[in-house]
Amino acid sequence: MVCFRALSLGLTIWSSLSTVIEAQSFRRLGTCPTLGCVFPPDQTDFLAGQLFDIRLEVHAPVNGSEATGNPNPDTNFTFAISRNGGSAQSAASYFKIAEPALERWNFTWYEDFFARDADTPSLVNVASKIYRRVALYEAGEYTATLTYGNGSKTTASWLVRDLATARKAKNIILFIGVSTTPTMTTNMISAARLIAHQTVNGRYQSKMQMDQFPVLGHQMTHSIDSFITDSANSATALYSGHKSTVNALGVYRDSSPDPFDDPRFESIAEIFQRLTKGGVGIVSTAFIADATPAAFTAHTAERGQYQHVVDTFLNGLTNYTWTNWTGPDVLFGGGAEQFIPGRRSYKGQDYYKLFANKGYNVVQNNTALGNTPNDAKTLGIFSTSNLPVWLDRNVYKQNLNRKNSPDGSGGNATDVPGLKEMTLKAIDILSTRHSKEGFFLMSEAASIDKQMHTLDYDRALGDLLELDDTVKATMAKLKQLGNDKETLVLVTSDHGHGFDVAGSVDTKYLNEQDTDREKRNAIGTYEESGLSQYVIPGAPQDRSNLQFSEGAAFPANWDPRYTLFSAVGANPDRRENYQVHKSGPRVPAVNTTVEEDNYIVNYKDAVTGFVVNGTLPVDNGQGVHSLTDVPVFAQGPCQELFGGVYNNIDIFFNMAACLGLARGKAEK
């Protein structure tokens, strides 16, 4: 169910402040255009019974265009809440909790690029309070009013959605094609289909598994205070129904210097485990503390707090009273550096040992993963950093010599599971351990995004095809287990890249030309683009010795003469020859300085190609995310909720409705 409500401006400007500063690239504090800030901010939606914090801030700018002449913030501010136009009560009275203590701090910010270049920041003094671990149980509209100064007000309109409490799905499997960056857009799916599925006279002879899902929708991915998102706050929106700020995980970012005290809200994993005692699985081909997996349990303004993330997987939040998190049943991915005792683990602790002490089976390679029993919680960490991508694990295996063993020995991680092996094992464990309660599983094909960032389109497409193969195997597994009719399966991304294909490239012709302008004549557009020269396994033209599992759809040749003319819209300076990088993942640009970032063309990359001038600031060595909506494929109970175009937060509310997680009163 999607609810709509009238737009509330929710702000009253101090009488001494005639205009609001036009902050664009920098903001004093996101979602707080006036000097009184309320978090959650105006236009926030809640699931009934979802736990959250409320942060109030009153700002007193000391200098800059917003300075009022009074450097002291009002410490006697008040905060009241009303429902559906009823009488307002103080927050402490409304939630039946004690009034929190007053906090004080200050911070600085740049008003624009000119101030940044001149290093002339604006100073702001702050008075603040925070109400911890509250919830709204009754559906309807709420008005939250902060009163400060000489009667100035900041008003936030909140909506508790009216969702049914009847459970319609026993299980949910959420596939996410990304990670720290963009990913699985419609354009990428089109390119993957082109290279892995054969056409005859314009007709595809087979389809991708996600093409066969009965419902297709599109989600908008923008964040709360910028229209380009990162994986931290976009994953947060998918899992919690709350938009946030770039780099923030499970919190609204406040202005406090402490990255762990920002106002939190519960994720669907925390709610699901708290209310149903059901199973939770987290699978990723990234290092497991990366943003997309981290957003299930971490609550911090800084996604780079990897040590904190790993500790929350095991222990939940320990700095404040929060939900009773008992750990996921399944945690599979890379990132051994946060588990091996030493400077990169939390407090130097051995997290392999800590997980084992809490009853987890610990596995570190694909063989052990296959042999581990299905009736115990399982931690599987299979390499340092991100797991090797599909193309290197299956085609260019010489690139697996990376000294990335998960035991910290400095050896090579060669027996590494792929997304399919991890996902199928996760389903086995979750189905065994929670046959009655059901489960929630997130499976992330992280390197689609990571390889798109480095403009390594072949590796990105290989991992996208691995995702589709995993979805196919998952549907077969669910049918085998008899769970297919009671499991909602979703396939989406948390954001996109500006990627597309505009033709083909004759790489032989390109390599033999002498100048950059002559090399560009190797590109064929419109009728000169021709047809795909990527060959499917078993076709008459297949000269490879590659062997894939039955039914898997991957190209048999990754280096045809005619390749794809592919590009992203936002990129660094680089050289392009449109050929697969056989020696390992691509590095398109290199930094020329130590003190500051200044990226130029990597002279070792695509040496037979031509130089392409970048479009990004020179301190960017990779591509960036884009505004594009991303597809949502749905099959199973509640699939009808996911058609059309909607906000990314609606995915959370639709999943919560399908699992019946709304609560009209507090649990005893």
C-alpha positions as CSV (number, residue, x, y, z in Angstrom):
1,M,0.0,0.0,0.0
2,V,1.4,3.4,-0.9
3,C,0.2,6.4,1.1
4,F,0.3,10.0,0.1
5,R,0.0,13.2,2.1
6,A,0.0,16.9,1.7
7,L,3.5,18.5,1.5
8,S,4.4,20.4,4.6
9,L,7.1,23.0,4.3
10,G,7.9,22.4,7.9
11,L,10.0,25.5,8.5
12,T,9.8,29.0,10.0
13,I,12.8,31.2,9.5
14,W,14.2,33.4,12.3
15,S,12.9,36.9,11.9
16,S,16.5,38.2,11.9
17,L,17.4,35.9,9.0
18,S,15.8,37.4,5.8
19,T,16.8,34.6,3.4
20,V,17.9,31.0,3.5
21,I,21.3,30.4,2.1
22,E,21.3,28.6,-1.2
23,A,23.4,25.6,-0.2
24,Q,24.0,23.2,-3.0
25,S,27.4,21.4,-3.1
26,F,27.8,21.9,0.7
27,R,25.2,22.1,3.4
28,R,25.4,23.2,7.0
29,L,23.4,20.1,7.8
30,G,21.3,18.0,5.4
31,T,17.5,18.4,5.6
32,C,17.9,21.4,8.0
33,P,17.6,24.6,6.0
34,T,16.8,26.7,9.1
35,L,18.5,27.0,12.4
36,G,16.3,24.5,14.1
37,C,16.8,20.8,13.1
38,V,14.5,17.8,13.7
39,F,15.6,14.3,12.9
40,P,13.7,12.3,11.6
41,P,13.0,15.3,9.3
42,D,9.9,16.5,7.5
43,Q,8.3,14.0,5.2
44,T,9.5,10.9,7.0
45,D,7.5,7.7,6.9
46,F,7.6,5.0,9.6
47,L,6.5,1.4,9.9
48,A,4.2,1.1,12.9
49,G,6.3,-0.1,15.9
50,Q,9.7,0.6,14.2
51,L,12.2,1.8,16.8
52,F,14.0,5.1,16.1
53,D,15.7,8.0,17.8
54,I,14.8,11.7,17.7
55,R,17.6,14.3,17.5
56,L,17.0,18.0,18.0
57,E,19.6,20.7,17.2
58,V,19.5,24.5,17.5
59,H,22.2,26.2,15.6
60,A,23.9,29.6,16.2
61,P,26.2,30.5,13.2
62,V,29.1,32.6,14.4
63,N,30.2,33.9,11.0
64,G,29.2,33.6,7.4
65,S,26.0,34.5,5.6
66,E,23.8,32.9,8.2
67,A,25.3,34.7,11.2
68,T,22.6,36.4,13.3
69,G,24.9,38.3,15.7
70,N,24.1,36.0,18.5
71,P,26.7,33.2,18.8
72,N,24.8,31.4,21.6
73,P,22.2,28.8,20.6
74,D,18.9,28.7,22.5
75,T,19.2,26.1,25.2
76,N,15.6,26.4,26.4
77,F,14.1,25.0,23.2
78,T,11.0,22.7,23.4
79,F,9.7,19.8,21.3
80,A,6.1,18.6,21.0
81,I,4.2,15.9,19.1
82,S,0.6,15.6,18.0
83,R,-1.3,13.0,15.9
84,N,-3.9,13.8,13.3
85,G,-4.3,17.4,14.4
86,G,-4.9,16.5,18.0
87,S,-3.4,18.4,21.0
88,A,0.4,18.5,21.2
89,Q,2.3,16.9,24.1
90,S,5.9,17.2,25.0
91,A,8.0,14.4,23.6
92,A,9.0,13.1,27.0
93,S,5.3,13.0,28.0
94,Y,4.2,11.5,24.7
95,F,6.7,8.6,24.8
96,K,6.6,8.4,28.7
97,I,10.3,8.7,29.0
98,A,12.6,11.1,30.9
99,E,13.7,14.4,29.3
100,P,17.2,13.8,27.9
101,A,20.2,15.9,28.9
102,L,21.3,18.9,27.0
103,E,24.4,18.5,24.7
104,R,26.7,21.2,23.4
105,W,29.3,21.2,20.6
106,N,30.3,23.2,17.5
107,F,31.3,22.4,13.9
108,T,32.5,24.2,10.8
109,W,31.4,23.9,7.1
110,Y,32.1,25.6,3.8
111,E,29.2,27.5,2.2
112,D,30.5,27.0,-1.4
113,F,33.5,26.2,-3.5
114,F,34.9,29.7,-3.1
115,A,34.9,29.4,0.7
116,R,36.6,25.9,0.4
117,D,39.3,27.2,-1.9
118,A,40.0,30.2,0.4
119,D,39.8,27.9,3.5
120,T,37.3,30.2,5.2
121,P,34.8,27.9,7.0
122,S,31.7,29.1,8.8
123,L,31.6,28.2,12.6
124,V,28.3,27.0,14.1
125,N,27.6,26.5,17.8
126,V,25.0,23.9,18.7
127,A,22.6,23.0,21.5
128,S,21.0,19.6,21.2
129,K,19.0,16.8,22.8
130,I,18.3,13.2,21.7
131,Y,15.4,10.9,22.6
132,R,16.5,7.3,22.3
133,R,14.6,4.1,21.3
134,V,11.0,5.4,20.8
135,A,8.3,4.1,18.4
136,L,5.0,5.2,17.0
137,Y,2.3,2.5,16.9
138,E,-0.8,4.2,15.6
139,A,-1.2,4.8,11.8
140,G,-1.7,8.4,10.8
141,E,-0.1,11.8,10.4
142,Y,2.0,13.2,13.1
143,T,3.3,16.8,13.6
144,A,6.6,17.2,15.4
145,T,7.4,20.8,16.4
146,L,10.6,22.3,17.6
147,T,10.2,25.8,19.1
148,Y,13.4,27.8,19.8
149,G,14.7,31.4,19.8
150,N,12.0,34.0,20.0
151,G,9.1,31.8,18.9
152,S,10.8,30.3,15.8
153,K,9.5,26.9,14.8
154,T,10.7,23.9,12.7
155,T,7.8,21.6,12.0
156,A,8.2,18.0,10.7
157,S,5.3,16.1,9.2
158,W,5.6,12.4,9.9
159,L,3.5,9.5,8.5
160,V,3.0,6.1,10.1
161,R,1.8,4.0,7.2
162,D,-1.3,2.0,7.6
163,L,-0.1,-1.5,6.7
164,A,-1.9,-4.7,7.2
165,T,-0.4,-7.0,9.9
166,A,-1.3,-10.3,8.2
167,R,1.8,-12.2,6.9
168,K,1.7,-13.2,3.3
169,A,5.2,-14.5,2.7
170,K,7.2,-16.9,4.8
171,N,10.5,-15.9,3.3
172,I,12.1,-13.1,1.3
173,I,15.2,-13.3,-0.8
174,L,16.5,-9.9,-1.9
175,F,19.2,-9.9,-4.6
176,I,21.1,-6.6,-5.0
177,G,23.3,-6.2,-8.0
178,V,25.9,-3.7,-6.6
179,S,27.9,-2.5,-3.6
180,T,30.0,0.5,-2.9
181,T,28.8,1.9,-6.2
182,P,26.5,1.6,-9.1
183,T,25.4,-1.3,-11.0
184,M,22.6,-3.2,-12.3
185,T,20.7,-0.8,-14.6
186,T,18.4,-1.7,-17.5
187,N,21.3,-0.7,-19.9
188,M,23.6,-3.2,-18.2
189,I,21.1,-5.9,-18.3
190,S,20.6,-5.3,-22.0
191,A,24.4,-5.5,-22.6
192,A,24.6,-8.8,-20.5
193,R,21.8,-10.3,-22.5
194,L,23.5,-9.3,-25.8
195,I,26.8,-11.1,-25.0
196,A,25.3,-14.2,-23.3
197,H,22.2,-15.0,-25.3
198,Q,22.0,-15.8,-29.0
199,T,19.8,-14.0,-31.5
200,V,18.5,-15.3,-34.8
201,N,17.2,-12.6,-37.2
202,G,16.5,-10.2,-34.3
203,R,14.9,-12.7,-31.9
204,Y,16.6,-13.9,-28.7
205,Q,16.6,-17.7,-28.5
206,S,16.7,-17.6,-24.7
207,K,16.2,-15.0,-21.9
208,M,17.9,-14.1,-18.7
209,Q,16.2,-15.5,-15.6
210,M,15.2,-12.0,-14.4
211,D,13.6,-11.3,-17.7
212,Q,11.1,-14.1,-16.9
213,F,9.9,-12.6,-13.6
214,P,6.2,-11.7,-13.8
215,V,6.5,-8.2,-12.3
216,L,8.9,-5.4,-13.2
217,G,9.0,-2.0,-11.5
218,H,11.5,0.8,-11.2
219,Q,12.8,2.5,-8.1
220,M,14.1,6.1,-7.6
221,T,17.4,6.1,-5.8
222,H,18.2,9.7,-4.7
223,S,19.2,10.3,-1.2
224,I,17.7,12.7,1.3
225,D,19.8,15.8,0.6
226,S,21.4,15.1,-2.8
227,F,20.1,13.6,-6.0
228,I,23.1,11.2,-6.4
229,T,23.3,8.5,-3.9
230,D,26.0,6.2,-2.6
231,S,25.5,2.6,-1.5
232,A,25.4,3.3,2.2
233,N,22.3,5.5,2.3
234,S,20.6,3.7,-0.6
235,A,20.9,0.4,1.1
236,T,19.7,2.1,4.3
237,A,16.6,3.2,2.4
238,L,15.9,-0.3,1.0
239,Y,16.3,-1.9,4.5
240,S,14.6,0.7,6.7
241,G,12.3,2.9,4.8
242,H,14.3,6.0,5.8
243,K,16.4,8.0,3.4
244,S,19.6,9.3,4.7
245,T,22.8,11.1,3.7
246,V,25.8,9.9,1.6
247,N,28.0,7.6,3.7
248,A,25.4,7.2,6.5
249,L,24.3,3.7,7.6
250,G,21.1,3.3,9.5
251,V,21.1,6.8,10.9
252,Y,20.2,10.4,10.1
253,R,23.5,12.2,10.1
254,D,23.6,15.0,12.7
255,S,26.3,17.6,13.2
256,S,28.0,15.9,16.2
257,P,31.6,14.9,15.8
258,D,30.9,11.4,17.2
259,P,30.1,9.0,14.3
260,F,28.3,6.7,16.6
261,D,25.7,8.9,18.3
262,D,23.6,9.9,15.4
263,P,19.8,9.2,15.5
264,R,19.1,5.6,14.5
265,F,16.2,3.6,13.1
266,E,15.6,-0.1,12.9
267,S,16.4,-2.2,9.7
268,I,14.1,-4.9,8.4
269,A,16.6,-7.5,9.6
270,E,16.5,-6.2,13.1
271,I,12.7,-5.9,13.1
272,F,12.2,-9.3,11.5
273,Q,14.4,-11.1,14.0
274,R,13.0,-9.1,17.0
275,L,9.3,-9.9,16.1
276,T,9.4,-13.3,14.5
277,K,12.7,-14.9,15.7
278,G,13.1,-15.8,12.0
279,G,16.4,-16.4,10.3
280,V,18.6,-13.7,8.7
281,G,21.2,-14.3,6.0
282,I,23.8,-11.8,4.6
283,V,25.8,-12.8,1.5
284,S,28.1,-10.6,-0.5
285,T,30.9,-10.8,-3.0
286,A,32.3,-7.7,-1.4
287,F,34.3,-7.4,1.8
288,I,31.5,-8.1,4.3
289,A,31.8,-4.8,6.1
290,D,31.0,-2.9,2.9
291,A,28.0,-0.6,2.8
292,T,25.3,-2.9,1.3
293,P,25.8,-5.8,3.9
294,A,26.7,-3.3,6.7
295,A,23.4,-1.4,6.5
296,F,21.5,-4.4,8.1
297,T,23.1,-3.9,11.5
298,A,25.4,-0.9,11.5
299,H,24.3,2.5,12.8
300,T,27.0,5.1,12.0
301,A,27.4,8.3,10.1
302,E,30.6,7.0,8.5
303,R,30.4,3.9,6.4
304,G,34.2,3.4,6.7
305,Q,33.9,2.3,10.3
306,Y,34.5,-1.3,9.2
307,Q,35.6,-2.6,12.6
308,H,32.3,-1.3,14.1
309,V,30.3,-2.9,11.3
310,V,31.8,-6.4,11.9
311,D,31.2,-6.1,15.7
312,T,27.5,-5.2,15.1
313,F,27.1,-8.3,12.9
314,L,28.0,-10.3,16.0
315,N,26.8,-8.2,18.9
316,G,24.4,-5.6,17.6
317,L,24.8,-2.1,19.1
318,T,26.6,-2.0,22.4
319,N,27.0,1.8,22.9
320,Y,23.3,2.4,23.4
321,T,20.3,0.2,24.3
322,W,18.8,-1.0,21.1
323,T,17.0,-4.0,19.6
324,N,18.0,-7.5,20.9
325,W,20.1,-8.7,17.9
326,T,21.4,-12.2,18.2
327,G,23.4,-12.3,15.0
328,P,22.7,-13.5,11.5
329,D,22.4,-17.2,10.8
330,V,24.6,-16.8,7.7
331,L,27.3,-14.3,7.1
332,F,29.3,-15.0,3.8
333,G,31.7,-12.8,1.9
334,G,35.2,-11.4,1.9
335,G,37.0,-8.9,4.2
336,A,39.2,-11.2,6.3
337,E,41.2,-8.2,7.4
338,Q,38.5,-7.2,9.8
339,F,38.4,-10.7,11.4
340,I,42.1,-11.5,11.7
341,P,43.4,-10.2,15.1
342,G,45.4,-7.0,14.6
343,R,45.2,-3.3,13.8
344,R,42.3,-3.7,11.3
345,S,40.0,-5.7,13.6
346,Y,37.8,-4.1,16.3
347,K,40.0,-3.6,19.4
348,G,42.5,-6.0,17.8
349,Q,40.3,-9.0,18.5
350,D,40.1,-12.3,16.7
351,Y,36.6,-12.3,15.2
352,Y,36.9,-15.8,13.8
353,K,37.3,-16.9,17.5
354,L,34.5,-14.6,18.7
355,F,32.0,-15.9,16.2
356,A,33.0,-19.5,17.0
357,N,32.6,-18.8,20.7
358,K,29.0,-17.8,20.0
359,G,28.2,-21.1,18.2
360,Y,29.1,-20.3,14.6
361,N,30.8,-22.8,12.3
362,V,33.6,-20.9,10.6
363,V,34.6,-21.8,7.0
364,Q,37.2,-20.2,4.8
365,N,37.0,-22.0,1.4
366,N,34.4,-23.4,-1.0
367,T,35.1,-27.0,-0.1
368,A,34.5,-26.4,3.6
369,L,31.4,-24.4,2.7
370,G,29.9,-27.3,0.9
371,N,30.7,-29.7,3.7
372,T,29.5,-27.6,6.7
373,P,26.3,-28.8,8.2
374,N,23.0,-26.9,7.6
375,D,21.8,-26.9,11.2
376,A,24.3,-24.4,12.7
377,K,25.0,-20.7,12.3
378,T,27.8,-20.2,9.8
379,L,30.4,-17.6,9.2
380,G,32.1,-17.9,5.8
381,I,35.0,-15.4,5.0
382,F,36.8,-16.5,1.9
383,S,39.4,-13.9,1.1
384,T,40.8,-10.6,2.2
385,S,39.2,-7.5,0.6
386,N,36.6,-8.3,-2.1
387,L,36.1,-11.8,-3.5
388,P,37.7,-12.4,-6.9
389,V,35.3,-11.7,-9.7
390,W,33.6,-14.3,-11.9
391,L,35.8,-13.6,-14.9
392,D,39.0,-14.2,-13.0
393,R,37.7,-17.3,-11.1
394,N,36.5,-19.0,-14.3
395,V,38.4,-17.6,-17.3
396,Y,41.6,-15.7,-16.4
397,K,42.6,-17.8,-13.4
398,Q,46.2,-16.6,-13.4
399,N,44.8,-13.5,-11.7
400,L,43.9,-15.4,-8.6
401,N,47.5,-15.1,-7.3
402,R,46.7,-12.2,-5.0
403,K,48.0,-13.1,-1.6
404,N,44.5,-12.8,-0.3
405,S,44.1,-15.9,1.8
406,P,41.4,-15.4,4.6
407,D,43.7,-17.0,7.2
408,G,46.1,-14.1,7.0
409,S,49.0,-16.3,5.9
410,G,49.7,-14.3,2.8
411,G,48.8,-17.3,0.5
412,N,46.4,-17.2,-2.4
413,A,42.7,-17.7,-2.0
414,T,42.0,-20.1,-4.9
415,D,39.2,-22.3,-3.6
416,V,36.7,-19.4,-3.5
417,P,32.9,-19.8,-3.8
418,G,30.9,-17.7,-6.1
419,L,27.7,-15.9,-5.5
420,K,25.7,-19.0,-6.5
421,E,27.5,-21.4,-4.1
422,M,27.2,-19.0,-1.2
423,T,23.5,-18.2,-1.9
424,L,22.4,-21.8,-2.2
425,K,24.2,-22.8,0.9
426,A,22.6,-19.9,2.8
427,I,19.2,-21.1,1.7
428,D,19.9,-24.6,2.9
429,I,21.0,-23.3,6.3
430,L,18.2,-20.8,6.7
431,S,15.5,-23.4,5.6
432,T,16.9,-26.0,8.0
433,R,17.2,-23.7,11.0
434,H,14.0,-21.8,10.5
435,S,11.5,-24.1,8.8
436,K,8.7,-22.7,10.9
437,E,9.7,-19.0,11.4
438,G,10.9,-18.3,7.9
439,F,13.9,-16.2,6.8
440,F,15.1,-13.0,5.2
441,L,18.2,-13.4,2.9
442,M,20.1,-10.6,1.2
443,S,22.5,-11.7,-1.6
444,E,24.7,-9.0,-3.2
445,A,26.6,-9.2,-6.4
446,A,28.9,-6.4,-5.3
447,S,31.5,-6.3,-8.0
448,I,29.0,-5.4,-10.8
449,D,29.3,-1.9,-9.2
450,K,33.0,-2.1,-8.2
451,Q,34.1,-3.0,-11.7
452,M,31.9,-0.4,-13.3
453,H,33.6,2.2,-11.1
454,T,36.9,1.2,-12.7
455,L,35.3,1.1,-16.2
456,D,36.1,-2.6,-16.4
457,Y,32.9,-3.5,-18.3
458,D,33.8,-7.1,-19.0
459,R,34.2,-8.0,-15.4
460,A,31.1,-6.1,-14.4
461,L,29.0,-7.9,-17.0
462,G,30.5,-11.2,-16.0
463,D,29.3,-10.6,-12.4
464,L,25.9,-9.5,-13.6
465,L,25.6,-12.8,-15.6
466,E,26.7,-14.6,-12.4
467,L,23.9,-12.9,-10.5
468,D,21.4,-14.0,-13.1
469,D,22.7,-17.6,-12.9
470,T,22.4,-17.4,-9.2
471,V,18.8,-16.2,-9.4
472,K,18.0,-19.1,-11.8
473,A,19.6,-21.6,-9.4
474,T,17.7,-20.1,-6.5
475,M,14.4,-20.5,-8.2
476,A,15.2,-24.2,-8.8
477,K,16.4,-24.6,-5.2
478,L,13.2,-23.1,-3.8
479,K,11.1,-25.4,-6.0
480,Q,13.1,-28.4,-4.8
481,L,12.6,-27.4,-1.2
482,G,8.9,-26.8,-1.7
483,N,9.3,-23.1,-0.7
484,D,8.7,-21.4,-4.1
485,K,5.1,-20.5,-3.4
486,E,5.8,-19.0,0.0
487,T,9.0,-17.0,-0.9
488,L,9.1,-13.6,-2.4
489,V,12.2,-13.1,-4.6
490,L,13.3,-9.6,-5.5
491,V,16.1,-8.6,-7.8
492,T,17.2,-5.0,-7.9
493,S,20.1,-2.6,-7.3
494,D,20.7,0.2,-4.8
495,H,21.7,2.7,-7.5
496,G,23.1,2.9,-11.1
497,H,25.9,4.0,-13.3
498,G,25.5,6.0,-16.5
499,F,26.5,3.1,-18.6
500,D,25.3,2.2,-22.1
501,V,26.4,0.5,-25.4
502,A,26.3,2.6,-28.6
503,G,27.8,0.2,-31.2
504,S,30.7,-2.2,-31.8
505,V,34.4,-1.9,-32.1
506,D,36.7,-3.6,-34.6
507,T,39.6,-4.2,-32.2
508,K,41.9,-5.5,-34.9
509,Y,41.5,-2.4,-37.0
510,L,41.8,-0.2,-33.9
511,N,45.1,-1.8,-32.8
512,E,46.7,-1.3,-36.2
513,Q,46.0,2.5,-36.5
514,D,48.7,5.0,-35.7
515,T,46.8,8.0,-34.3
516,D,44.0,8.5,-31.8
517,R,41.7,10.0,-34.4
518,E,42.3,7.1,-36.8
519,K,41.7,4.6,-34.0
520,R,38.2,6.1,-33.4
521,N,37.2,5.1,-36.9
522,A,37.1,1.5,-35.6
523,I,33.8,2.2,-33.9
524,G,30.7,1.1,-35.8
525,T,27.4,2.7,-35.0
526,Y,23.8,2.1,-36.3
527,E,24.0,-0.4,-39.2
528,E,27.8,-0.7,-38.8
529,S,27.4,-2.0,-35.3
530,G,26.5,-5.4,-36.8
531,L,25.6,-8.3,-34.5
532,S,27.2,-9.6,-31.3
533,Q,30.3,-11.6,-31.9
534,Y,30.3,-13.1,-28.4
535,V,29.7,-16.8,-28.8
536,I,27.6,-19.0,-26.5
537,P,29.1,-22.3,-25.3
538,G,28.4,-25.2,-27.7
539,A,27.8,-22.9,-30.7
540,P,29.5,-23.9,-34.0
541,Q,31.9,-20.9,-33.6
542,D,32.9,-21.9,-30.0
543,R,36.6,-22.6,-29.9
544,S,37.0,-22.3,-26.2
545,N,37.6,-25.0,-23.6
546,L,35.4,-23.2,-21.0
547,Q,33.0,-25.4,-19.0
548,F,30.1,-23.9,-17.2
549,S,27.4,-25.6,-15.1
550,E,24.3,-26.9,-17.0
551,G,22.0,-24.1,-18.0
552,A,24.4,-21.3,-17.2
553,A,24.5,-18.5,-19.7
554,F,28.0,-16.9,-20.1
555,P,30.0,-16.1,-23.3
556,A,32.5,-18.8,-24.4
557,N,34.8,-16.1,-25.8
558,W,35.6,-12.8,-24.0
559,D,38.0,-11.4,-26.6
560,P,36.2,-11.4,-30.0
561,R,37.5,-9.2,-32.7
562,Y,34.3,-7.1,-32.6
563,T,33.5,-6.0,-29.1
564,L,31.0,-3.6,-27.5
565,F,31.4,0.2,-27.8
566,S,30.6,0.8,-24.1
567,A,31.0,3.8,-21.9
568,V,29.8,5.6,-18.8
569,G,28.8,9.3,-18.8
570,A,31.0,10.3,-15.8
571,N,34.6,9.2,-15.9
572,P,38.3,10.1,-15.3
573,D,40.9,10.7,-18.0
574,R,41.7,7.3,-19.5
575,R,42.7,5.3,-22.6
576,E,40.2,3.0,-24.3
577,N,40.8,0.0,-26.6
578,Y,37.5,-1.8,-25.8
579,Q,39.2,-5.1,-25.1
580,V,39.1,-7.4,-22.1
581,H,41.8,-6.9,-19.6
582,K,43.3,-10.4,-19.3
583,S,45.9,-9.6,-16.8
584,G,43.5,-8.5,-14.1
585,P,41.0,-5.8,-13.0
586,R,41.4,-2.5,-14.7
587,V,43.1,0.7,-13.3
588,P,42.1,3.4,-15.8
589,A,43.8,6.4,-14.1
590,V,46.7,6.9,-11.7
591,N,47.5,9.5,-9.1
592,T,50.4,11.8,-9.8
593,T,50.9,13.3,-6.4
594,V,51.1,12.2,-2.7
595,E,49.7,15.3,-1.0
596,E,46.5,15.5,-3.0
597,D,44.5,13.5,-5.6
598,N,45.4,14.4,-9.2
599,Y,44.5,11.6,-11.6
600,I,45.8,11.2,-15.1
601,V,45.6,8.5,-17.8
602,N,47.3,5.2,-16.7
603,Y,49.9,4.7,-19.4
604,K,49.9,1.0,-18.7
605,D,46.2,0.6,-19.3
606,A,44.7,-0.2,-22.8
607,V,48.0,0.7,-24.4
608,T,46.7,0.1,-28.0
609,G,43.8,2.4,-27.5
610,F,43.2,6.2,-27.7
611,V,43.1,8.8,-25.0
612,V,39.6,9.9,-23.9
613,N,39.4,13.1,-21.8
614,G,37.5,12.7,-18.6
615,T,34.4,14.6,-17.4
616,L,35.0,14.4,-13.7
617,P,37.1,16.6,-11.4
618,V,40.7,15.5,-11.5
619,D,40.7,14.2,-8.0
620,N,38.4,11.4,-9.2
621,G,40.2,8.3,-10.5
622,Q,37.1,6.2,-11.1
623,G,33.5,6.6,-12.4
624,V,30.7,7.6,-10.1
625,H,27.0,6.8,-9.6
626,S,24.2,8.3,-11.6
627,L,20.6,9.5,-11.2
628,T,19.0,6.7,-13.2
629,D,16.1,4.7,-11.8
630,V,17.0,1.0,-11.4
631,P,14.7,-2.0,-12.2
632,V,13.0,-4.2,-9.6
633,F,12.1,-7.7,-10.6
634,A,9.6,-9.5,-8.4
635,Q,8.2,-13.0,-8.2
636,G,6.2,-14.7,-5.4
637,P,3.8,-13.6,-2.7
638,C,3.1,-9.8,-2.9
639,Q,4.8,-9.5,-6.3
640,E,2.0,-7.1,-7.4
641,L,3.3,-4.5,-4.9
642,F,6.5,-4.0,-6.9
643,G,5.1,-2.9,-10.3
644,G,5.3,0.7,-11.4
645,V,7.7,3.5,-10.5
646,Y,8.2,4.3,-6.8
647,N,10.7,5.5,-4.2
648,N,13.4,3.2,-2.9
649,I,11.9,3.4,0.6
650,D,8.7,1.8,-0.8
651,I,10.6,-1.5,-1.2
652,F,11.1,-1.6,2.5
653,F,7.5,-0.9,3.3
654,N,6.3,-3.4,0.7
655,M,8.6,-6.1,2.1
656,A,7.5,-5.3,5.7
657,A,3.8,-5.5,4.6
658,C,4.4,-8.9,3.0
659,L,6.0,-10.2,6.2
660,G,3.3,-8.6,8.4
661,L,5.8,-6.6,10.5
662,A,3.6,-3.6,11.4
663,R,2.6,-3.5,15.0
664,G,-0.2,-1.4,16.5
665,K,1.0,-1.8,20.0
666,A,4.3,-2.5,21.8
667,E,5.4,-6.1,22.1
668,K,5.5,-7.4,25.7
